Amino acid sequence: MCRNIKTLFNFDPPVTSAEIRAASLQFVRKISGFNRPSKANEPVFQAAVDEITNVATRLMSSLETTAAPKNREEEAAKAKARAAERFGM
């Protein structure tokens, strides 16, 4: 799966609509193979991003958990440490 798509559920502060749209755009880019679609494909590309954004928004608002929300900064620090270990940074 695309490494640029991050987990969005159960964070404090909660996910924003911009973050959901960015993940949707990354998903459509990945499965279509287009970073930027041609003018002929632009309308269907944007429609797919819109639809996936709507579905993801409904999903995020419907999910339930009893786990405590994760801290974004702590999770980012963990990811950075994993990257440093993996790539020797």
WOZIQUI-V784439 format. One record per run of one state. SS is the DSSP state (helix for helix, strand for strand, loop for the rest). FROM is the first residue (numbers start at 1). LEN is the number of residues. If there is no record, write none. Layout:
ss=SS from=FROM len=LEN
ss=SS from=FROM len=LEN
//
This chain:
ss=loop from=1 len=10
ss=strand from=11 len=2
ss=loop from=13 len=4
ss=helix from=17 len=16
ss=loop from=33 len=6
ss=helix from=39 len=24
ss=loop from=63 len=7
ss=strand from=70 len=2
ss=helix from=72 len=16
ss=loop from=88 len=2
//
